Each structure stands twice: as C-alpha cells, then as structure tokens.
C-alpha cells in the first residue's frame, strides 16, 4: 500500500484516568510491534507490551491500516501517551529460487522498509524512546545541537551549558562553567586549578576531631584528610620540643605533606608547630615551647593532608 508522509506514530493523547483505548492509523506489521511511551512532566517511560498494554489491529491493513492500543489499568490524569511503530530491524521476506513471486510479499517488504525509515527518523529527532541505547533524548519540542566531529571532541568533557544545550569543553574551561556542586572520586588537572573568588578546601564531612590521651607524646588516630587535634595538657619545658604521631589512612606515603597550625587553646605566640616527616599512614607532628617558662596547656591544632609526588 502507499505509505503517507506522516510518521509511524499516534498521539500524544492526554490521559484522564478513564480512557483505556487509544487509536493509531499507521500500518501494523503485528500486534507486538508497537511501543507506547508515557510522558509525565517531561519524564518518559516506555510501557511493556503484554503487561501494561495490548494491541488490536484492523483486519485489512492495506485498505484500513491501524488499530487500537488497550491500556490496563487506565492511566491517571496528568500524563500524555504516544504510540509508535516498533517493527524489528530485520528482513523476513524469503523468495526462494524457482518459487512463487508474491506481489503481496514484495509490497509488505517495501512498506516495512519505509516504516523502518520512519522509525529511525523518529529516533534521531527525539520523537521516541527507541532506540534508547543510541540516542540522547530531550522532552518533545526541544532540540540540542549536533556534537562536533570526533577529532574536535577527543579528550574533552561533554556537559550541558547554562542554556541546557550540549557542550564539549576542555578541562581548563570547565572551571568557568562550574558554580557549585561536588565531585566524587579523583580530579586530575593538567594545568593550573584556579578560583576567582571561592576557597579551595574540604567540604563538610571530610574532617574529624581527636583528643590526645596520657601525654603530649601519645599518638592519635584520625582517618581523615583534615581536622583538629586537641593535645594533652602535659607540661613542656622552656625551649623543649615534644613530638607525637598522627596515624591516618589519608596519608599515603612520605611524599604527602601535612600542614599544621594552632586553632585555639594555650598561650598565643608561645609555640611553634610543624610536621617534619610523613610515611604510609602516619605523620610526626612537633610542638615546641618557645618561651622561657614551662607551659602545661591543652592546644587545639588544625591539620590538613596534601597529596605529593616526585614524578
């Protein structure tokens, strides 16, 4: 039969919580060869044939193409329903050598080809969920720009810009587009990581706190990349230095750097603090009394681990 120009689709139909029968007028190649897509506020869901819907087709698909999709149960008000042809991408016609040359078979094969082309056009223009594994879909009525050629997008990031369109950017340009949010995992930067106004650091949940027991030489354990250490209030003699171990899984090896400074507690300008060595899972932090008198004070120290490398 001649295949008209309109796509092999029907709808969208508005759901009302009552209607269960929805018609389609394109040629059907089998009751199982249809897709039904529900759209609720831009979120699409493909219904399952034999579970969510069934199909009846008109007996004469040449002169009276189409049929009905039967939904069970009726869909609530507030969604739209679109019906699409979902013919498999194959060629079932077989013309054995010396056998009959069926004009009806040839006609159906040509109709099937045109229908498949229409399905492909719908898939590439965002008209359907099909084929979902080969397309980026946006809500009906929207469009996104074409991606650049492979050479232009190699080693770049794919993202959506402020207008919701697809963009391909270099890592260095990514900083210009980000205004917030978080990143899980590792971020490797080939150039310089800069901030025009924000502070580079750790977010809430990254740090922790620990209190030293027994003496200022007692080791503390805190498996965090940053945090606070409250020292014991044991006395440090005038001009003396006491060191203790910070045990932390955040410290990988001797190339890591641990920064230490006073947060509170103790006499201001009376101490020096530093980390003079790191190793797998540990760092040594030293506290020096730089006054001429003994000091017996609990100190609260901030620390932060920075990853280092020599390669």
NUDRENKE-151157 format. One line per field, with one value per residue (C-alpha): residue in three letters; x, y, z; chain. Coordinates in Angstrom, 2 decimals. Example, Ala and Ser with C-alpha at 12.3 -4.5 7.8 and 13.67 -1.06 7.14 Angstrom:
2
type: [ALA|SER]
east: [12.30|13.67]
north: [-4.50|-1.06]
up: [7.80|7.14]
mol: [A|A]
// end
This chain:
311
type: [UNK|UNK|UNK|UNK|UNK|UNK|UNK|UNK|UNK|UNK|UNK|UNK|UNK|UNK|UNK|UNK|UNK|UNK|UNK|UNK|UNK|UNK|UNK|UNK|UNK|UNK|UNK|UNK|UNK|UNK|UNK|UNK|UNK|UNK|UNK|UNK|UNK|UNK|UNK|UNK|UNK|UNK|UNK|UNK|UNK|UNK|UNK|UNK|UNK|UNK|UNK|UNK|UNK|UNK|UNK|UNK|UNK|UNK|UNK|UNK|UNK|UNK|UNK|UNK|UNK|UNK|UNK|UNK|UNK|UNK|UNK|UNK|UNK|UNK|UNK|UNK|UNK|UNK|UNK|UNK|UNK|UNK|UNK|UNK|UNK|UNK|UNK|UNK|UNK|UNK|UNK|UNK|UNK|UNK|UNK|UNK|UNK|UNK|UNK|UNK|UNK|UNK|UNK|UNK|UNK|UNK|UNK|UNK|UNK|UNK|UNK|UNK|UNK|UNK|UNK|UNK|UNK|UNK|UNK|UNK|UNK|UNK|UNK|UNK|UNK|UNK|UNK|UNK|UNK|UNK|UNK|UNK|UNK|UNK|UNK|UNK|UNK|UNK|UNK|UNK|UNK|UNK|UNK|UNK|UNK|UNK|UNK|UNK|UNK|UNK|UNK|UNK|UNK|UNK|UNK|UNK|UNK|UNK|UNK|UNK|UNK|UNK|UNK|UNK|UNK|UNK|UNK|UNK|UNK|UNK|UNK|UNK|UNK|UNK|UNK|UNK|UNK|UNK|UNK|UNK|UNK|UNK|UNK|UNK|UNK|UNK|UNK|UNK|UNK|UNK|UNK|UNK|UNK|UNK|UNK|UNK|UNK|UNK|UNK|UNK|UNK|UNK|UNK|UNK|UNK|UNK|UNK|UNK|UNK|UNK|UNK|UNK|UNK|UNK|UNK|UNK|UNK|UNK|UNK|UNK|UNK|UNK|UNK|UNK|UNK|UNK|UNK|UNK|UNK|UNK|UNK|UNK|UNK|UNK|UNK|UNK|UNK|UNK|UNK|UNK|UNK|UNK|UNK|UNK|UNK|UNK|UNK|UNK|UNK|UNK|UNK|UNK|UNK|UNK|UNK|UNK|UNK|UNK|UNK|UNK|UNK|UNK|UNK|UNK|UNK|UNK|UNK|UNK|UNK|UNK|UNK|UNK|UNK|UNK|UNK|UNK|UNK|UNK|UNK|UNK|UNK|UNK|UNK|UNK|UNK|UNK|UNK|UNK|UNK|UNK|UNK|UNK|UNK|UNK|UNK|UNK|UNK|UNK|UNK|UNK|UNK|UNK|UNK|UNK|UNK|UNK|UNK|UNK|UNK|UNK|UNK]
east: [0.00|1.19|2.72|1.80|4.27|3.25|5.42|4.53|3.15|-0.07|-0.70|0.25|-3.01|-3.83|-4.65|-7.71|-7.87|-10.78|-9.83|-8.14|-8.39|-6.15|-6.18|-3.34|-3.66|-0.28|0.21|0.72|3.05|1.95|0.31|3.65|5.35|4.32|5.83|3.81|5.51|4.07|5.31|4.75|6.17|8.96|9.86|9.34|8.55|8.16|5.26|5.65|3.68|1.65|1.91|0.85|-0.93|-2.23|-2.95|-5.75|-5.20|-7.65|-8.14|-7.27|-4.02|-3.78|-7.06|-7.74|-4.40|-4.14|-5.84|-6.06|-3.82|-5.60|-4.14|-4.83|-5.42|-6.32|-3.51|-4.09|-4.75|-1.67|0.32|0.43|0.57|2.22|2.11|4.94|5.63|8.28|8.98|12.16|15.08|15.18|14.07|11.78|10.82|12.20|11.90|13.30|14.78|12.10|9.34|6.36|6.94|4.38|3.38|1.83|5.11|7.05|4.53|4.78|8.59|8.64|6.10|8.24|11.35|9.52|8.19|11.70|12.99|10.26|11.18|14.82|13.84|11.78|14.69|17.18|14.80|13.85|10.36|10.54|12.47|13.54|16.33|17.16|20.73|21.76|20.28|20.30|16.68|15.16|11.47|9.20|9.51|13.16|16.32|20.03|22.94|24.93|28.18|31.42|33.44|35.48|38.77|37.25|35.69|38.61|39.88|37.15|34.15|30.54|28.15|25.02|25.63|23.59|21.02|20.57|22.34|25.07|28.60|32.08|34.72|38.36|39.13|40.57|37.30|35.27|36.15|34.46|31.17|31.00|29.33|28.90|28.22|30.55|32.76|33.13|36.39|39.63|40.02|43.28|44.17|46.79|47.05|46.58|43.45|42.34|39.47|38.42|36.57|35.88|38.06|39.81|39.43|37.44|33.67|31.63|32.06|35.66|37.19|37.18|38.46|40.51|41.74|45.19|45.39|48.08|50.68|51.72|53.85|50.90|49.94|46.48|44.45|42.16|41.48|40.54|42.38|41.79|40.55|41.51|43.73|43.29|46.57|47.05|47.77|51.05|53.82|56.51|59.74|61.03|62.64|61.72|60.06|57.63|56.59|53.68|52.43|49.30|48.04|45.78|44.80|44.60|48.41|49.71|53.48|56.48|55.63|52.48|52.57|50.77|50.11|49.64|48.60|47.11|43.33|42.80|43.90|47.17|49.15|49.30|52.78|54.19|54.57|55.83|54.05|55.20|55.16|58.68|58.08|55.37|55.12|52.47|49.55|51.40|52.98|55.08|53.89|56.15|55.19|57.91|57.65|59.47|59.05|61.39|58.96|57.28|53.78|51.10|48.26|45.89|46.25|43.80|45.65|44.25|45.81|45.38|46.92|48.12|48.97|52.55|54.52|58.03|57.05]
north: [0.00|3.62|4.88|8.51|11.12|11.40|9.43|5.95|7.28|8.39|10.96|12.35|11.58|13.16|10.65|11.18|8.21|6.71|6.20|2.90|2.70|4.78|4.54|4.53|4.82|3.67|0.24|-2.50|-5.43|-7.35|-6.70|-6.97|-4.41|-1.23|0.93|3.02|5.88|7.70|11.24|12.82|16.32|15.53|12.16|9.41|5.79|3.04|0.74|-3.03|-4.93|-7.76|-6.21|-2.57|-2.70|-4.93|-4.21|-4.98|-4.29|-3.82|-6.91|-5.23|-3.32|-2.46|-0.58|0.19|0.41|0.89|-0.38|0.30|0.18|-1.01|0.25|-1.57|-0.04|3.48|5.97|8.83|12.35|14.45|12.40|12.02|8.80|8.35|5.24|4.34|1.67|-0.67|-3.05|-5.14|-4.09|-7.25|-8.53|-11.58|-11.88|-15.01|-15.51|-18.98|-19.59|-21.04|-20.30|-18.01|-14.29|-12.84|-9.27|-9.04|-10.13|-7.55|-4.88|-5.70|-5.73|-2.27|-0.98|-2.41|-0.61|2.74|2.12|1.31|4.54|6.43|4.73|5.70|9.28|9.43|8.04|10.60|13.57|12.82|11.59|8.35|6.35|3.98|3.04|4.19|2.90|5.07|8.50|11.46|12.42|15.73|16.50|16.86|20.30|20.75|20.14|20.01|20.96|18.36|17.22|18.18|15.59|13.02|14.89|18.05|16.31|13.97|14.28|16.76|16.82|16.51|18.61|20.75|24.51|27.22|27.08|23.32|22.64|20.05|21.45|19.99|21.76|21.46|20.74|24.22|25.76|23.56|25.80|28.73|26.81|25.34|27.45|24.84|21.18|18.38|15.78|12.19|10.45|11.91|15.03|15.19|18.63|19.02|22.79|25.21|24.95|28.49|30.06|33.63|34.13|30.84|28.98|25.75|23.20|20.34|20.17|19.27|15.63|15.39|16.27|14.97|15.57|13.59|14.20|13.12|10.94|10.40|12.95|15.25|12.41|10.00|9.02|9.95|8.25|10.11|8.64|11.94|14.29|17.24|18.02|19.09|17.54|18.53|17.79|16.63|19.40|17.86|20.37|21.24|22.65|26.04|25.70|21.99|20.14|17.24|15.13|12.72|10.50|11.26|7.93|8.39|6.35|9.65|9.82|7.61|7.88|10.12|12.40|13.66|16.99|17.70|21.34|22.20|25.40|26.45|26.82|27.68|26.90|27.69|30.90|32.84|33.20|30.67|27.67|26.53|23.65|21.63|18.23|17.10|13.65|11.53|7.88|5.33|6.00|8.34|11.73|13.15|16.47|18.50|21.11|23.46|25.74|28.92|30.78|30.88|29.08|25.66|25.54|22.99|23.70|21.78|23.01|22.65|22.15|22.25|19.92|19.19|16.49|17.43|14.73|14.95|13.24|13.24|12.00]
up: [0.00|-0.42|2.82|3.61|4.80|8.50|10.93|12.11|15.37|17.02|19.73|22.09|23.87|27.23|29.96|32.13|34.48|32.48|28.82|28.07|24.25|22.01|18.21|15.70|11.93|10.58|9.06|11.65|10.98|14.09|17.45|19.25|17.01|18.80|21.51|23.95|25.77|28.77|29.43|32.85|33.21|30.76|32.31|29.76|30.50|27.92|28.77|28.47|25.85|27.35|30.82|30.56|27.21|24.44|20.75|18.35|14.67|11.85|9.72|6.40|6.92|3.21|2.88|6.54|8.36|12.09|15.19|18.91|21.94|25.06|28.36|31.59|34.02|32.83|33.38|35.88|34.71|34.04|31.54|27.77|25.81|22.42|20.27|17.90|15.35|16.74|13.88|14.34|12.16|10.08|6.66|6.92|3.24|1.56|-2.22|-2.94|-6.37|-8.62|-6.13|-6.40|-6.77|-4.38|-5.15|-1.69|-0.13|-2.14|-1.20|2.51|2.34|0.75|3.26|6.05|4.73|4.67|8.18|9.44|7.92|9.73|12.99|12.51|11.78|14.95|16.98|15.65|16.07|19.67|18.81|20.78|23.31|20.54|20.20|23.73|23.64|20.68|21.39|23.73|24.33|25.38|26.00|23.00|21.41|22.42|20.41|21.14|18.92|17.00|18.56|16.81|14.91|16.87|16.48|17.99|20.98|21.83|25.42|26.33|28.64|27.48|29.55|29.38|29.41|31.14|28.35|28.63|25.35|24.83|25.02|24.66|26.74|27.74|31.38|31.77|30.54|32.86|35.82|34.07|33.86|37.34|40.00|42.71|43.45|44.40|42.76|43.91|43.10|41.74|39.63|37.69|36.37|33.65|34.08|36.96|39.09|39.94|41.87|41.16|44.45|46.25|48.73|47.82|50.56|52.04|52.31|55.38|56.33|55.16|58.51|62.06|65.56|68.07|71.62|72.76|75.88|78.53|77.34|74.52|73.12|72.81|69.26|67.95|65.22|62.81|59.38|57.78|55.37|57.69|61.17|64.66|67.31|70.94|72.73|76.29|78.81|79.96|80.62|78.07|79.50|78.37|74.93|74.71|71.82|72.09|69.09|68.57|65.75|63.76|62.41|59.38|56.35|54.45|54.45|51.63|51.83|52.53|49.60|51.30|53.14|56.42|57.30|61.00|62.76|66.09|66.16|69.83|73.35|75.07|75.12|71.88|70.31|72.78|70.46|67.11|65.32|62.33|60.68|59.90|58.42|56.82|55.88|54.91|57.26|59.61|60.20|63.05|64.47|66.73|69.33|70.66|73.66|72.56|75.85|78.84|81.15|81.27|79.79|80.72|78.31|76.04|72.46|69.59|66.30|62.76|60.23|56.53|54.29|50.80|48.26|46.94|44.21|42.73|39.25]
mol: [A|A|A|A|A|A|A|A|A|A|A|A|A|A|A|A|A|A|A|A|A|A|A|A|A|A|A|A|A|A|A|A|A|A|A|A|A|A|A|A|A|A|A|A|A|A|A|A|A|A|A|A|A|A|A|A|A|A|A|A|A|A|A|A|A|A|A|A|A|A|A|A|A|A|A|A|A|A|A|A|A|A|A|A|A|A|A|A|A|A|A|A|A|A|A|A|A|A|A|A|A|A|A|A|A|A|A|A|A|A|A|A|A|A|A|A|A|A|A|A|A|A|A|A|A|A|A|A|A|A|A|A|A|A|A|A|A|A|A|A|A|A|A|A|A|A|A|A|A|A|A|A|A|A|A|A|A|A|A|A|A|A|A|A|A|A|A|A|A|A|A|A|A|A|A|A|A|A|A|A|A|A|A|A|A|A|A|A|A|A|A|A|A|A|A|A|A|A|A|A|A|A|A|A|A|A|A|A|A|A|A|A|A|A|A|A|A|A|A|A|A|A|A|A|A|A|A|A|A|A|A|A|A|A|A|A|A|A|A|A|A|A|A|A|A|A|A|A|A|A|A|A|A|A|A|A|A|A|A|A|A|A|A|A|A|A|A|A|A|A|A|A|A|A|A|A|A|A|A|A|A|A|A|A|A|A|A|A|A|A|A|A|A|A|A|A|A|A|A|A|A|A|A|A|A|A|A|A|A|A|A]
// end
